[in-house]
């Protein structure tokens, strides 16, 4: 039975969405194509009509998730013109980022796995992280572009590190400490520098 172009596109989008959640929850190597397709409500054999390989799927998912992060960060910054960094810190350094890895930041969820890979996925992550530094460089205080860029790198490192560490510990109290002390320290530092 032949599938319409609309249904084909809908199925492809469903695979991308399901794989995006599962990759962030289990890692690229922690889930197979058969399980992704089953979760999407499709057959394993149908996968190859959409993608040549799991690597291609990982690349497509990475690109889509990074684009979503970019859009979301820009929305948050635009929604709080008086304190865009505080708005971003409150969004990112939250329980939601820790408790829902499948629905949160692709970078915090997959950084370790990507660090052991090569090729297009890693290049996509490189470009995505640079883009986030660019966003932060526009909203952190600093006298020069170079100073703001350095602070952008430091801020991004602290934000993602806090989420990764908050996920790694079992104690809710310790997890919250990673999140909220980092948020407060970054916020305070930005106000002091301003």
Backbone as a printed PyTorch tensor [residue, N CA C, xyz], in Angstrom:
tensor([[[ 0.8330, -1.1800,  0.0000],
         [ 0.0000,  0.0000,  0.0000],
         [ 0.8850,  1.2540,  0.0000]],

        [[ 0.6220,  2.1340, -0.9180],
         [ 1.4110,  3.3430, -1.0700],
         [ 0.9120,  4.4210, -0.1170]],

        [[ 1.8460,  5.1640,  0.4560],
         [ 1.5240,  6.2120,  1.4200],
         [ 1.5930,  7.5680,  0.7100]],

        [[ 0.6430,  8.4460,  1.0070],
         [ 0.6500,  9.7790,  0.4030],
         [ 1.8600, 10.5690,  0.8830]],

        [[ 2.1970, 11.6130,  0.1290],
         [ 3.3220, 12.4650,  0.5260],
         [ 3.0860, 13.0910,  1.8950]],

        [[ 1.8520, 13.4890,  2.1480],
         [ 1.5270, 14.0990,  3.4390],
         [ 1.7250, 13.1040,  4.5820]],

        [[ 1.2630, 11.8780,  4.3710],
         [ 1.4120, 10.8440,  5.3980],
         [ 2.8840, 10.4800,  5.5790]],

        [[ 3.6310, 10.4240,  4.4810],
         [ 5.0650, 10.1470,  4.5480],
         [ 5.7570, 11.2100,  5.4000]],

        [[ 5.4630, 12.4790,  5.1210],
         [ 6.0640, 13.5820,  5.8760],
         [ 5.6430, 13.5360,  7.3410]],

        [[ 4.3920, 13.1970,  7.5840],
         [ 3.8910, 13.0760,  8.9590],
         [ 4.6170, 11.9490,  9.6980]],

        [[ 4.8100, 10.8190,  9.0310],
         [ 5.5190,  9.6930,  9.6440],
         [ 6.9760, 10.0540,  9.9420]],

        [[ 7.6160, 10.7370,  9.0190],
         [ 9.0120, 11.1520,  9.2190],
         [ 9.1100, 12.0790, 10.4280]],

        [[ 8.2050, 13.0300, 10.5200],
         [ 8.2090, 13.9600, 11.6550],
         [ 7.9710, 13.2170, 12.9680]],

        [[ 7.0930, 12.2340, 12.9440],
         [ 6.8270, 11.4310, 14.1420],
         [ 8.0880, 10.6800, 14.5710]],

        [[ 8.7960, 10.0970, 13.6230],
         [10.0470,  9.3890, 13.9390],
         [11.0450, 10.3620, 14.5570]],

        [[11.1880, 11.5530, 13.9630],
         [12.1210, 12.5580, 14.4930],
         [11.7510, 12.9620, 15.9150]],

        [[10.4730, 13.1820, 16.1660],
         [10.0360, 13.5880, 17.5050],
         [10.2880, 12.4970, 18.5360]],

        [[ 9.8930, 11.2770, 18.2150],
         [10.0770, 10.1530, 19.1370],
         [11.5700,  9.9040, 19.3760]],

        [[12.3500,  9.9090, 18.3090],
         [13.7940,  9.6890, 18.4500],
         [14.4270, 10.8030, 19.2740]],

        [[13.9440, 12.0280, 19.1190],
         [14.4780, 13.1470, 19.8970],
         [14.3050, 12.9310, 21.3880]],

        [[13.1450, 12.4540, 21.7820],
         [12.9040, 12.1660, 23.1980],
         [13.7540, 10.9920, 23.6580]],

        [[13.7370,  9.9120, 22.8970],
         [14.4620,  8.6980, 23.3060],
         [15.9700,  8.8940, 23.3090]],

        [[16.5020,  9.6150, 22.3340],
         [17.9470,  9.8860, 22.3310],
         [18.3340, 10.6970, 23.5670]],

        [[17.5280, 11.7080, 23.9250],
         [17.8610, 12.5160, 25.1040],
         [17.7180, 11.7040, 26.3890]],

        [[16.8000, 10.7650, 26.4210],
         [16.6300,  9.9330, 27.6220],
         [17.6830,  8.8410, 27.7300]],

        [[18.0200,  8.2140, 26.6110],
         [18.8510,  7.0030, 26.6460],
         [20.1970,  7.1390, 25.9370]],

        [[20.3980,  8.2330, 25.2140],
         [21.6200,  8.4000, 24.4460],
         [21.4840,  7.7880, 23.0640]],

        [[22.3690,  8.1810, 22.1560],
         [22.3350,  7.6380, 20.7930],
         [22.5670,  6.1360, 20.7960]],

        [[23.4780,  5.6770, 21.6410],
         [23.8010,  4.2480, 21.6720],
         [22.8810,  3.4460, 22.5820]],

        [[22.0660,  4.1220, 23.3650],
         [21.2120,  3.4380, 24.3340],
         [19.8620,  2.9920, 23.8030]],

        [[19.5930,  3.2860, 22.5510],
         [18.3100,  2.9110, 21.9570],
         [18.5440,  2.5080, 20.5050]],

        [[17.8620,  1.4760, 20.0730],
         [18.0190,  0.9940, 18.7030],
         [16.9020,  1.4700, 17.7950]],

        [[17.1120,  1.2970, 16.5140],
         [16.1340,  1.7000, 15.5080],
         [14.8010,  0.9770, 15.7310]],

        [[14.8440, -0.3120, 16.0260],
         [13.6070, -1.0740, 16.2110],
         [12.7720, -0.4920, 17.3520]],

        [[13.4220, -0.1150, 18.4460],
         [12.6940,  0.4550, 19.5820],
         [12.1570,  1.8540, 19.2710]],

        [[12.9090,  2.6220, 18.5080],
         [12.4260,  3.9470, 18.1050],
         [11.1820,  3.8030, 17.2380]],

        [[11.2430,  2.9160, 16.2690],
         [10.1050,  2.7210, 15.3700],
         [ 8.8950,  2.1640, 16.1140]],

        [[ 9.1330,  1.2650, 17.0410],
         [ 8.0280,  0.7210, 17.8360],
         [ 7.3680,  1.8440, 18.6470]],

        [[ 8.1780,  2.6910, 19.2630],
         [ 7.6400,  3.8120, 20.0430],
         [ 6.8760,  4.7950, 19.1570]],

        [[ 7.2730,  4.8940, 17.8900],
         [ 6.5930,  5.7770, 16.9350],
         [ 5.3500,  5.1150, 16.3440]],

        [[ 5.1380,  3.8180, 16.6720],
         [ 3.9760,  3.0930, 16.1610],
         [ 4.1530,  2.6300, 14.7270]],

        [[ 5.3940,  2.3850, 14.3410],
         [ 5.6910,  1.9590, 12.9680],
         [ 6.5780,  0.7160, 12.9930]],

        [[ 6.7450,  0.1170, 11.8190],
         [ 7.5640, -1.0910, 11.7280],
         [ 9.0290, -0.7240, 11.5390]],

        [[ 9.8850, -1.6270, 11.9790],
         [11.3300, -1.4410, 11.8360],
         [11.7100, -1.2560, 10.3750]],

        [[11.1360, -2.0470,  9.5000],
         [11.4490, -1.9690,  8.0770],
         [11.1010, -0.6260,  7.4650]],

        [[10.1020,  0.0470,  8.0130],
         [ 9.6970,  1.3490,  7.4900],
         [10.7240,  2.4420,  7.7190]],

        [[11.6350,  2.2000,  8.6410],
         [12.6580,  3.1970,  8.9690],
         [13.4660,  3.5930,  7.7360]],

        [[13.8650,  2.5880,  6.9550],
         [14.7930,  2.8200,  5.8480],
         [14.1460,  3.5260,  4.6610]],

        [[12.8510,  3.6980,  4.6860],
         [12.1860,  4.5430,  3.7000],
         [12.3670,  6.0160,  4.0230]],

        [[12.7370,  6.3030,  5.2680],
         [12.8930,  7.6880,  5.7320],
         [14.3570,  8.0910,  5.9300]],

        [[15.1720,  7.1590,  6.3740],
         [16.5720,  7.4510,  6.7160],
         [17.4550,  6.3200,  6.2250]],

        [[18.6750,  6.6780,  5.8190],
         [19.6110,  5.6590,  5.3500],
         [20.2310,  4.8810,  6.5030]],

        [[20.3570,  5.5450,  7.6660],
         [21.0260,  4.9120,  8.7910],
         [20.5990,  5.5840, 10.0900]],

        [[20.9420,  4.9520, 11.1820],
         [20.7030,  5.5440, 12.4940],
         [21.5260,  6.8190, 12.6540]],

        [[22.7180,  6.8520, 12.0720],
         [23.5690,  8.0390, 12.1320],
         [22.8910,  9.2220, 11.4560]],

        [[22.2440,  8.9720, 10.3240],
         [21.5080, 10.0480,  9.6420],
         [20.3590, 10.5390, 10.5210]],

        [[19.6640,  9.6040, 11.1650],
         [18.5890,  9.9840, 12.0750],
         [19.1370, 10.8330, 13.2240]],

        [[20.2550, 10.4190, 13.8090],
         [20.8530, 11.1770, 14.9140],
         [21.2160, 12.5880, 14.4640]],

        [[21.7190, 12.7190, 13.2540],
         [22.0710, 14.0350, 12.7290],
         [20.8220, 14.8960, 12.5330]],

        [[19.8090, 14.3350, 11.9230],
         [18.5600, 15.0810, 11.6820],
         [17.9090, 15.5030, 13.0040]],

        [[17.8960, 14.5910, 13.9640],
         [17.3250, 14.8960, 15.2750],
         [18.1370, 16.0000, 15.9520]],

        [[19.4420, 15.8900, 15.9070],
         [20.3080, 16.8990, 16.5230],
         [20.0420, 18.2720, 15.9310]],

        [[19.9830, 18.3450, 14.6170],
         [19.7130, 19.6310, 13.9540],
         [18.3610, 20.2010, 14.3850]],

        [[17.3460, 19.3550, 14.4040],
         [16.0010, 19.8230, 14.7730],
         [15.9500, 20.2890, 16.2230]],

        [[16.5570, 19.5280, 17.1310],
         [16.5280, 19.8980, 18.5500],
         [17.3370, 21.1670, 18.8140]],

        [[18.4520, 21.3210, 18.1350],
         [19.2640, 22.5240, 18.3090],
         [18.5110, 23.7430, 17.7960]],

        [[17.8050, 23.6000, 16.7050],
         [16.9940, 24.7060, 16.1870],
         [15.8910, 25.0820, 17.1840]],

        [[15.2990, 24.0800, 17.8230],
         [14.2700, 24.3630, 18.8410],
         [14.8530, 25.1110, 20.0350]],

        [[16.0590, 24.7250, 20.4500],
         [16.7200, 25.4270, 21.5560],
         [16.9530, 26.8810, 21.1630]],

        [[17.4510, 27.1010, 19.9650],
         [17.7070, 28.4640, 19.4860],
         [16.4220, 29.2920, 19.5100]],

        [[15.3540, 28.7570, 18.9800],
         [14.0780, 29.4730, 18.9440],
         [13.6030, 29.7740, 20.3570]],

        [[13.6600, 28.7740, 21.2220],
         [13.1710, 28.9520, 22.5990],
         [14.0000, 29.9920, 23.3470]],

        [[15.3190, 29.9140, 23.2520],
         [16.1720, 30.8950, 23.9420],
         [15.8930, 32.3060, 23.4400]],

        [[15.7330, 32.4640, 22.1270],
         [15.4380, 33.7930, 21.5820],
         [14.0760, 34.3060, 22.0490]],

        [[13.0990, 33.4080, 22.1630],
         [11.7850, 33.8000, 22.6930],
         [11.8880, 34.2670, 24.1440]],

        [[12.6290, 33.5320, 24.9450],
         [12.7920, 33.8830, 26.3600],
         [13.4910, 35.2350, 26.4900]],

        [[14.5530, 35.4310, 25.7460],
         [15.2850, 36.7020, 25.7850],
         [14.3770, 37.8500, 25.3670]],

        [[13.6120, 37.6710, 24.2930],
         [12.7170, 38.7260, 23.8020],
         [11.5800, 39.0170, 24.7760]],

        [[11.1670, 38.0060, 25.5340],
         [10.0370, 38.1870, 26.4590],
         [10.4130, 38.9480, 27.7220]],

        [[11.7020, 39.1320, 27.9690],
         [12.1530, 39.7960, 29.1930],
         [13.2430, 40.8190, 28.8630]],

        [[12.8980, 41.8850, 28.1510],
         [13.9340, 42.8280, 27.7110],
         [14.6750, 43.5210, 28.8570]],

        [[14.0580, 43.6320, 30.0240],
         [14.7150, 44.2820, 31.1580],
         [15.7550, 43.3810, 31.8220]],

        [[15.4740, 42.0750, 31.8680],
         [16.3860, 41.1120, 32.5120],
         [16.4090, 39.8060, 31.7170]],

        [[16.9120, 39.8520, 30.4930],
         [16.8840, 38.6380, 29.6650],
         [17.7220, 37.4900, 30.2270]],

        [[18.8680, 37.8030, 30.8280],
         [19.7010, 36.7300, 31.3770],
         [18.9940, 36.0450, 32.5340]],

        [[18.3840, 36.8140, 33.4260],
         [17.6520, 36.2020, 34.5410],
         [16.5310, 35.3020, 34.0320]],

        [[15.8260, 35.7400, 32.9950],
         [14.7470, 34.9190, 32.4310],
         [15.3010, 33.6070, 31.8880]],

        [[16.4250, 33.6840, 31.2000],
         [17.0420, 32.4770, 30.6440],
         [17.5540, 31.5540, 31.7450]],

        [[18.1630, 32.1350, 32.7730],
         [18.6550, 31.3350, 33.8990],
         [17.4960, 30.6430, 34.6180]],

        [[16.4070, 31.3610, 34.8350],
         [15.2460, 30.7650, 35.5060],
         [14.6440, 29.6280, 34.6970]],

        [[14.6400, 29.7910, 33.3880],
         [14.1090, 28.7340, 32.5190],
         [15.0280, 27.5120, 32.5240]],

        [[16.3070, 27.7420, 32.3070],
         [17.2370, 26.6370, 32.1040],
         [17.5980, 25.9240, 33.4000]],

        [[17.8560, 26.6930, 34.4430],
         [18.2820, 26.1020, 35.7160],
         [17.0470, 25.8410, 36.5720]],

        [[16.2550, 24.8690, 36.1190],
         [14.9740, 24.5560, 36.7530],
         [14.8300, 23.0560, 36.9630]],

        [[13.9010, 22.6870, 37.7850],
         [13.6210, 21.2670, 38.0220],
         [13.1910, 20.5980, 36.7220]],

        [[12.4850, 21.3020, 35.8900],
         [12.0190, 20.7370, 34.6290],
         [13.1960, 20.2660, 33.7800]],

        [[14.2660, 21.0410, 33.7490],
         [15.4560, 20.6520, 32.9840],
         [16.0850, 19.3870, 33.5280]],

        [[15.9700, 19.1870, 34.8260],
         [16.5770, 18.0210, 35.4710],
         [15.6560, 16.8050, 35.3840]],

        [[14.3850, 17.0100, 35.6820],
         [13.4510, 15.8940, 35.8160],
         [12.9430, 15.3390, 34.4920]],

        [[13.1140, 16.0810, 33.4060],
         [12.6040, 15.6370, 32.1110],
         [13.7020, 15.6820, 31.0440]],

        [[14.6960, 14.7930, 31.1550],
         [15.7790, 14.8450, 30.1680],
         [15.2840, 14.6350, 28.7350]],

        [[14.2320, 13.8640, 28.5590],
         [13.7070, 13.6050, 27.2160],
         [13.0340, 14.8120, 26.5880]],

        [[12.7030, 15.7960, 27.4110],
         [12.0350, 16.9850, 26.8920],
         [12.8430, 18.2520, 27.0800]],

        [[14.0690, 18.1070, 27.5410],
         [14.8460, 19.3160, 27.8340],
         [16.0570, 19.4290, 26.9150]],

        [[17.0620, 20.1300, 27.3450],
         [18.1980, 20.5400, 26.5180],
         [18.9700, 19.3570, 25.9190]],

        [[19.0640, 19.3620, 24.6140],
         [19.7860, 18.3230, 23.8980],
         [21.2710, 18.3210, 24.2770]],

        [[21.8150, 19.5000, 24.5800],
         [23.2400, 19.5910, 24.9060],
         [23.5360, 18.9410, 26.2530]],

        [[22.7420, 19.2540, 27.2580],
         [22.9600, 18.6710, 28.5850],
         [22.7170, 17.1650, 28.5620]],

        [[21.7850, 16.7240, 27.7300],
         [21.4620, 15.2970, 27.6690],
         [22.4880, 14.4790, 26.9030]],

        [[23.0710, 15.0550, 25.8610],
         [23.9060, 14.2490, 24.9670],
         [25.3610, 14.6930, 24.8670]],

        [[25.7700, 15.6720, 25.6610],
         [27.1350, 16.1970, 25.5540],
         [28.1930, 15.1080, 25.7360]],

        [[28.0310, 14.2740, 26.7330],
         [29.0330, 13.2240, 26.9830],
         [29.1310, 12.2650, 25.8070]],

        [[27.9900, 11.8840, 25.2850],
         [28.0010, 10.9450, 24.1710],
         [28.6090, 11.5820, 22.9140]],

        [[28.2450, 12.8160, 22.6440],
         [28.7750, 13.5080, 21.4710],
         [30.2820, 13.7210, 21.6040]],

        [[30.7590, 13.9070, 22.8310],
         [32.1970, 14.1290, 23.0310],
         [33.0230, 12.9150, 22.6090]],

        [[32.3930, 11.7580, 22.5200],
         [33.1080, 10.5440, 22.1070],
         [32.8810, 10.2100, 20.6330]],

        [[32.2310, 11.1050, 19.9150],
         [31.9230, 10.8260, 18.5120],
         [32.7030, 11.7610, 17.5840]],

        [[32.5650, 11.4900, 16.3070],
         [33.1940, 12.3200, 15.2700],
         [32.1510, 12.5630, 14.1900]],

        [[32.4680, 13.4870, 13.3190],
         [31.6360, 13.6620, 12.1420],
         [30.5670, 14.7190, 12.2780]],

        [[29.5180, 14.5380, 11.4880],
         [28.4950, 15.5680, 11.3140],
         [27.7330, 15.8920, 12.5910]],

        [[27.4440, 14.8980, 13.4130],
         [26.7150, 15.1820, 14.6580],
         [27.5580, 16.0740, 15.5640]],

        [[28.8140, 15.7630, 15.6810],
         [29.6970, 16.5720, 16.5230],
         [29.8310, 17.9910, 15.9700]],

        [[29.9630, 18.1170, 14.6680],
         [30.0360, 19.4400, 14.0400],
         [28.7490, 20.2230, 14.2880]],

        [[27.6200, 19.5420, 14.2290],
         [26.3290, 20.1860, 14.4860],
         [26.2690, 20.6890, 15.9200]],

        [[26.7530, 19.8930, 16.8670],
         [26.7970, 20.3240, 18.2640],
         [27.7490, 21.5120, 18.4310]],

        [[28.9040, 21.4680, 17.7560],
         [29.8440, 22.6000, 17.8130],
         [29.1450, 23.8880, 17.3850]],

        [[28.4650, 23.8310, 16.2450],
         [27.7740, 25.0110, 15.7270],
         [26.6630, 25.4570, 16.6780]],

        [[25.9380, 24.5030, 17.2270],
         [24.8500, 24.8250, 18.1470],
         [25.3380, 25.4780, 19.4270]],

        [[26.4130, 24.9630, 19.9740],
         [26.9680, 25.5570, 21.1940],
         [27.5020, 26.9620, 20.9260]],

        [[28.1310, 27.1510, 19.7880],
         [28.5970, 28.4930, 19.4210],
         [27.4250, 29.4590, 19.2980]],

        [[26.3260, 28.9880, 18.7420],
         [25.1260, 29.8080, 18.6150],
         [24.5970, 30.2200, 19.9880]],

        [[24.6150, 29.3130, 20.9610],
         [24.1550, 29.6550, 22.3100],
         [25.0850, 30.6710, 22.9610]],

        [[26.3880, 30.5190, 22.7380],
         [27.3420, 31.5140, 23.2460],
         [27.0430, 32.8750, 22.6250]],

        [[26.7070, 32.8880, 21.3390],
         [26.3600, 34.1500, 20.6780],
         [25.1430, 34.8020, 21.3320]],

        [[24.1230, 34.0100, 21.6290],
         [22.9260, 34.5440, 22.2890],
         [23.3020, 35.1250, 23.6420]],

        [[24.0650, 34.3700, 24.4190],
         [24.4700, 34.8510, 25.7430],
         [25.3460, 36.0960, 25.6430]],

        [[26.2070, 36.1520, 24.6430],
         [27.1000, 37.3030, 24.4750],
         [26.3350, 38.5970, 24.2530]],

        [[25.1140, 38.4880, 23.7790],
         [24.2840, 39.6700, 23.5620],
         [23.6040, 40.1460, 24.8450]],

        [[23.5240, 39.2920, 25.8660],
         [22.7480, 39.6630, 27.0620],
         [23.5600, 39.7110, 28.3540]],

        [[24.7980, 39.2350, 28.3220],
         [25.6380, 39.3520, 29.5220],
         [26.3140, 40.7160, 29.5040]],

        [[26.6160, 41.2610, 30.6850],
         [27.2880, 42.5630, 30.7020],
         [28.7540, 42.4390, 30.3010]],

        [[29.2930, 43.5290, 29.8340],
         [30.6950, 43.5860, 29.4530],
         [30.9480, 44.7990, 28.5930]],

        [[32.1580, 45.3160, 28.6800],
         [32.4910, 46.5470, 27.9630],
         [32.8200, 46.3000, 26.4980]],

        [[33.3760, 45.1370, 26.2120],
         [33.7590, 44.8450, 24.8270],
         [33.0850, 43.5630, 24.3630]],

        [[33.0460, 43.4010, 23.0600],
         [32.4720, 42.1750, 22.4870],
         [33.2540, 40.9570, 22.9830]],

        [[34.5730, 41.0850, 23.0290],
         [35.4200, 39.9780, 23.4890],
         [35.1200, 39.6090, 24.9420]],

        [[34.9550, 40.5950, 25.7850],
         [34.6340, 40.3420, 27.1980],
         [33.2680, 39.6720, 27.3320]],

        [[32.2890, 40.1440, 26.5650],
         [30.9540, 39.5350, 26.6180],
         [30.9870, 38.0960, 26.0930]],

        [[31.7890, 37.8520, 25.0650],
         [31.9030, 36.4880, 24.5210],
         [32.5320, 35.5490, 25.5500]],

        [[33.5740, 36.0070, 26.2290],
         [34.1800, 35.1940, 27.2880],
         [33.1640, 34.8790, 28.3780]],

        [[32.3890, 35.8800, 28.7670],
         [31.3570, 35.6610, 29.7880],
         [30.2580, 34.7340, 29.2650]],

        [[29.9960, 34.8060, 27.9650],
         [29.0210, 33.8920, 27.3570],
         [29.4680, 32.4430, 27.4850]],

        [[30.7450, 32.1980, 27.2110],
         [31.2860, 30.8390, 27.3630],
         [31.2020, 30.3750, 28.8170]],

        [[31.6000, 31.2340, 29.7400],
         [31.5940, 30.8650, 31.1610],
         [30.1710, 30.6260, 31.6490]],

        [[29.2450, 31.4630, 31.2190],
         [27.8450, 31.3290, 31.6450],
         [27.2490, 30.0350, 31.1140]],

        [[27.4720, 29.7620, 29.8320],
         [26.9440, 28.5300, 29.2430],
         [27.5310, 27.3020, 29.9300]],

        [[28.8250, 27.3370, 30.1960],
         [29.4800, 26.2070, 30.8710],
         [28.8750, 25.9720, 32.2440]],

        [[28.6590, 27.0370, 32.9840],
         [28.0790, 26.9120, 34.3240],
         [26.6400, 26.3990, 34.2540]],

        [[25.8720, 26.9210, 33.3210],
         [24.4700, 26.5030, 33.1880],
         [24.3620, 25.0100, 32.8760]],

        [[25.0670, 24.5850, 31.8440],
         [24.9750, 23.1770, 31.4370],
         [25.6080, 22.2620, 32.4670]],

        [[26.7190, 22.6870, 33.0450],
         [27.3500, 21.8860, 34.0920],
         [26.4280, 21.6840, 35.2800]],

        [[25.7120, 22.7360, 35.6660],
         [24.7880, 22.6230, 36.7990],
         [23.6780, 21.6210, 36.5140]],

        [[23.1330, 21.6510, 35.3060],
         [22.0610, 20.7050, 34.9530],
         [22.5990, 19.2820, 34.9260]],

        [[23.7560, 19.0830, 34.3210],
         [24.3440, 17.7360, 34.2530],
         [24.6060, 17.1940, 35.6610]],

        [[25.1850, 18.0140, 36.5390],
         [25.4640, 17.5690, 37.9080],
         [24.1770, 17.3610, 38.7000]],

        [[23.2050, 18.2210, 38.4950],
         [21.9240, 18.0670, 39.2030],
         [21.2260, 16.7690, 38.8050]],

        [[21.4140, 16.3350, 37.5780],
         [20.8500, 15.0570, 37.1320],
         [21.6230, 13.8710, 37.6900]],

        [[22.9120, 14.0660, 37.9490],
         [23.7860, 12.9570, 38.3320],
         [23.6210, 12.5120, 39.7740]],

        [[23.0740, 13.3740, 40.6160],
         [22.9790, 13.0360, 42.0350],
         [21.5810, 12.5350, 42.3860]],

        [[21.5280, 11.7100, 43.4220],
         [20.2530, 11.1410, 43.8400],
         [19.4980, 12.0770, 44.7910]],

        [[20.2200, 12.8260, 45.5890],
         [19.6170, 13.7060, 46.5800],
         [18.9640, 14.9100, 45.9170]],

        [[17.6790, 15.0870, 46.1580],
         [16.9520, 16.2470, 45.6210],
         [17.5500, 17.5420, 46.1730]],

        [[17.9370, 17.5420, 47.4210],
         [18.5070, 18.7380, 48.0340],
         [19.8220, 19.1250, 47.3450]],

        [[20.6760, 18.1580, 47.1180],
         [21.9420, 18.4220, 46.4430],
         [21.6990, 18.8640, 44.9960]],

        [[20.7720, 18.2090, 44.3400],
         [20.4130, 18.5580, 42.9690],
         [19.9400, 20.0110, 42.8930]],

        [[19.0440, 20.3820, 43.8010],
         [18.5520, 21.7650, 43.8370],
         [19.6850, 22.7460, 44.1160]],

        [[20.6210, 22.3430, 44.9510],
         [21.7520, 23.2240, 45.2560],
         [22.5830, 23.5160, 44.0090]],

        [[22.8300, 22.4860, 43.1980],
         [23.5550, 22.7200, 41.9480],
         [22.8120, 23.7280, 41.0750]],

        [[21.5040, 23.5360, 40.9450],
         [20.7170, 24.4140, 40.0850],
         [20.6590, 25.8400, 40.6020]],

        [[20.2060, 25.9720, 41.8330],
         [19.8240, 27.2950, 42.3180],
         [21.0100, 28.1300, 42.7870]],

        [[22.0520, 27.4960, 43.2920],
         [23.2280, 28.3120, 43.6350],
         [23.9240, 28.8020, 42.3720]],

        [[23.9210, 27.9850, 41.3300],
         [24.4930, 28.4250, 40.0560],
         [23.6640, 29.5580, 39.4670]],

        [[22.3530, 29.3930, 39.4720],
         [21.4700, 30.4510, 38.9550],
         [21.6960, 31.7570, 39.7050]],

        [[21.6910, 31.6830, 41.0300],
         [21.8530, 32.8890, 41.8420],
         [23.2270, 33.5270, 41.6460]],

        [[24.2770, 32.7110, 41.5660],
         [25.6290, 33.2450, 41.3850],
         [25.7730, 33.9350, 40.0260]],

        [[25.2320, 33.3320, 38.9720],
         [25.3160, 33.9370, 37.6420],
         [24.5090, 35.2250, 37.5710]],

        [[23.3480, 35.2130, 38.1900],
         [22.5020, 36.4000, 38.2000],
         [23.1650, 37.5420, 38.9770]],

        [[23.6840, 37.2000, 40.1350],
         [24.3550, 38.2110, 40.9680],
         [25.5810, 38.7750, 40.2610]],

        [[26.3690, 37.9130, 39.6440],
         [27.5690, 38.3570, 38.9330],
         [27.2060, 39.2910, 37.7910]],

        [[26.1190, 38.9890, 37.0940],
         [25.7340, 39.8500, 35.9580],
         [25.2640, 41.2170, 36.4370]],

        [[24.5870, 41.2550, 37.5720],
         [24.1420, 42.5420, 38.1240],
         [25.3230, 43.3440, 38.6430]],

        [[26.2810, 42.6760, 39.2490],
         [27.4730, 43.3740, 39.7700],
         [28.2920, 43.9500, 38.6120]],

        [[28.3990, 43.1940, 37.5200],
         [29.1620, 43.6610, 36.3530],
         [28.4480, 44.7940, 35.6170]],

        [[27.1330, 44.8010, 35.7000],
         [26.3590, 45.8380, 34.9950],
         [26.5490, 47.1500, 35.7250]]])
